[in-house]
Amino acid sequence: MRDDAAPPPSQRPDPRGRRPRGGGPRGGGPPGEDARPGERRHPRRGVEPDRSGLRLSAAQRALVRRRVRRALEDADAPSPERDELSIVPFLDVVVNLLVFLMMAMGAVGAFSEVHAQLPSHGPPGEEARWRPTVVLTERGAFVSDGAGTYAAGCEAHAPGEATGSSTVSSSVPSSVSSSVLSTVPNVAGALDASGLRLCASRLAAAHPHAERVTLTADPAVPLADLVAAMDALRGTTTRPLFPEIQLAAGVR
């Protein structure tokens, strides 16, 4: 028998590059013999590649599937720790907001502070008898001193007012009487700050040694008019009129 005899058909190489039938790489052994790493054997389908590169038995593959299924179920199940509301960011925002508001209130209070003195207890002395008094009402401002209440224009006292013995307490009721016109009438329902400043300058000229004025307001007077009256009576830095303003109770 010659050595160059043709091999049997089952062992001939496929010209299209396919393996010959028979199960093994050369078709001469049982199915699955000479399997490469990462491949698995099957009694009917021959060698099948394994995706993981490991050779797992049927029991091991079933165990892996069960564990993967259990992990997916645990991931989809609701968790109390995951569903609870975290208030830590909310508390951070609230604390920062409180600190900002406290600092802002301190800054606003420092710039908007108005220096004023409350009336002291006891009978008024000689200095208080001649202290200028300003009463704010809905009709305007009434200005008075120890000689009585000033008429409109703040050039002379109103007729019929007492002179020489008028006190602060006695001049307040007479100044708000409906029969007496206000010293500085309101303009468009608001205090005439420029007219009150002019009257205060005349009072300062008449009482050069007086530095304190008593200011009282009716409860119906807006707070803005009260602050404007304090600024007008205090004057300016170059020309101060009455730097000390004493607040008294309103008229009712």
Steps between C-alpha positions, in 0.01 A plus 500: 500500500640839400569770761341769285162326500211736537350525851147386557225758429436555870860619550539712188539878568213720394609745229263762649680489836235306692583217733427152387212320656578270784506724809876551554719761343623243249193284492677193633398506866183506703291820518654765729849345500789747476267788605672834538490706823178699520300238315264235633402163368156386401422136416293595195602853395870455548718776654323825607689812615436623858438877532678533833796294393436250785370150486189493724277210566123518474463529879752785515323689221167458680655632821640805320162572343326477838748739661471750215120485516508552878736800466267660244198447724682655797596802289138559392353448849419822699753586770416708811844660500473594134144639518539713816529878461837654579457834680870576533510728189183673618653566843813643337291745296294605805808557717671708232182702447465570873861616525452730199179648642658562840795679342269702274280605793804615696627706208160659433452579869840668520429729203134575579541571868331820617629652821218617724441545872190404694349747747616468859271460802433779743379860481651710222773743599561852387679383189204284397259792529676679218579204284358508144229245428383364163171311471419306180134450409298410192466872414868587538764590756438726800808675638501658844740623764473649845315805362225302324420340169626657181259605228535406134833616362673461838555875525275577799294319760136426437260753659348397831787274602644531848840660530776449745355209697412242238639157569554210270196312625267799485609612154428165338116499537467859387718439196274231363180694554280514193473879527877550464666465163812287480836673499624296203203363302537172312563507127314238293421305815864475610723697733661816360857424606648818350247721681568322829875545451446875443295523819766304690767742384296792636452318830872435520566869442248593773648245743872485421582297811230237443628173352206275579151496352202287600327322213162330530271360234141395468454121456353560154820669376707273272841391616661658194373844608639446850845413367490796257411733789795370704737562209361850445532595868850358528628714213815428304859429594607849395204669672361296789172623652384266779735200515317344796143387428280370779197290407176535694167316495251572223198724537157337547 
